[in-house]
Amino acid sequence: MKLLKELLLIIPDHNFWYNLELSTKISSLAFFKTKEGKLVANLAYKKTKIDLNPPKEKVILGDKIGEDKKITPKKPKTLKEFLNAKTEKRKDE
């Protein structure tokens, strides 16, 4: 328990110690008191704190550029297109 309390003074994040996964098996918490153990713990802790998401920037749109283009509906070429265009107008009204 004394080793655990000392390790919590170094890195006070309980979730970090609970979820720490090492590539090698250790026999005691005393491993983290050695130079190599401190280095492993610090690197693992820094990896958990890295945020790889880029910061989100707000895009502020300025004034309008250019002119609006007027779109005229296509003239129907077939009888079917003519009849469909007439029924669409009735649905809109």
C-alpha positions as CSV (number, residue, x, y, z in Angstrom):
1,M,0.0,0.0,0.0
2,K,2.9,2.3,0.7
3,L,4.2,1.9,-2.8
4,L,0.8,2.5,-4.3
5,K,0.4,5.8,-2.3
6,E,3.8,6.9,-3.4
7,L,2.9,6.2,-7.1
8,L,-0.3,8.1,-6.7
9,L,1.7,11.1,-5.5
10,I,3.7,10.9,-8.8
11,I,0.7,10.3,-11.1
12,P,-2.5,11.0,-9.1
13,D,-4.9,9.6,-11.8
14,H,-6.5,6.4,-10.4
15,N,-8.0,5.5,-13.8
16,F,-4.5,5.5,-15.3
17,W,-3.1,3.0,-12.8
18,Y,-6.2,0.9,-13.1
19,N,-6.2,0.7,-16.9
20,L,-2.4,0.6,-17.4
21,E,-1.4,-2.2,-19.7
22,L,2.3,-3.1,-20.1
23,S,4.0,-5.2,-22.8
24,T,5.9,-7.1,-20.1
25,K,4.6,-8.7,-16.9
26,I,5.9,-7.1,-13.7
27,S,6.1,-8.8,-10.4
28,S,5.8,-5.8,-8.1
29,L,4.8,-2.2,-8.0
30,A,8.4,-1.5,-7.0
31,F,9.2,-1.7,-10.7
32,F,7.7,1.8,-11.1
33,K,10.2,3.2,-8.5
34,T,13.2,2.3,-10.8
35,K,14.4,4.6,-13.5
36,E,13.1,2.4,-16.2
37,G,9.7,2.0,-14.4
38,K,9.3,5.8,-14.0
39,L,10.1,6.3,-17.6
40,V,7.5,3.7,-18.7
41,A,4.9,5.2,-16.4
42,N,5.5,8.7,-17.5
43,L,5.4,7.8,-21.2
44,A,2.2,5.8,-20.8
45,Y,0.7,8.7,-18.9
46,K,1.7,11.2,-21.6
47,K,0.2,8.9,-24.3
48,T,-3.2,9.0,-22.5
49,K,-3.2,12.8,-22.4
50,I,-2.4,13.3,-26.1
51,D,-5.3,14.7,-28.1
52,L,-4.9,13.8,-31.8
53,N,-8.0,15.7,-32.9
54,P,-7.2,19.0,-34.6
55,P,-8.7,22.1,-32.9
56,K,-12.0,23.1,-34.5
57,E,-12.0,26.5,-36.0
58,K,-15.1,28.6,-36.5
59,V,-15.7,29.5,-40.1
60,I,-17.1,33.0,-40.4
61,L,-18.8,33.7,-43.7
62,G,-18.4,37.2,-45.1
63,D,-20.4,39.1,-47.6
64,K,-21.9,37.5,-50.6
65,I,-19.6,37.2,-53.6
66,G,-20.9,37.2,-57.2
67,E,-24.4,37.4,-58.5
68,D,-27.3,34.9,-58.3
69,K,-27.9,32.9,-61.4
70,K,-31.5,32.7,-62.5
71,I,-32.4,29.1,-63.3
72,T,-35.3,28.7,-65.7
73,P,-37.0,25.3,-65.8
74,K,-36.3,23.1,-68.8
75,K,-39.0,23.1,-71.5
76,P,-40.5,19.6,-71.8
77,K,-39.4,17.7,-74.8
78,T,-41.9,14.8,-74.7
79,L,-45.5,14.5,-73.9
80,K,-44.7,12.6,-70.7
81,E,-42.4,15.4,-69.4
82,F,-45.1,18.0,-70.3
83,L,-47.8,16.1,-68.3
84,N,-45.5,15.5,-65.3
85,A,-44.6,19.2,-65.2
86,K,-48.3,20.1,-65.1
87,T,-49.0,17.7,-62.3
88,E,-46.0,19.0,-60.3
89,K,-47.3,22.5,-60.5
90,R,-50.7,21.4,-59.2
91,K,-49.1,19.7,-56.2
92,D,-47.2,23.0,-55.4
93,E,-50.3,25.1,-55.5
